[in-house]
């Protein structure tokens, strides 16, 4: 589970970086389109999964004690 949690770091970084680059656009290039909505959704889903994994890891550690 811990390995899976660590494996989410790279996809999260890529998605956040894409959003950051989109936010740097100027003038008519600034658009709030389906791609941006999907990137934001992807970040939210990854964060939710990370939170669930953290809770599961914490429960597993507690049970092992």
C-alpha positions, 0 to 999 in steps of 0.5 A: 500500500505504501508503494502504491501511495508513493506511486501517485506522486508522479501523476499528481506532479504532472497534473499540477504542472499542466495546470500551472502552465495553463494558468500562465497563459495570457490574453486570448490563450486563457480559456477554461475548457474541458481539458482544464476541468479534467486536469482539475478533476484528476488532481482531486481524484488523486488527492482523494485516493492518497487520503484513503491510502494514508488512512488505510496505511495508518490502520494497518500500522495500528493493527500491527502494533 
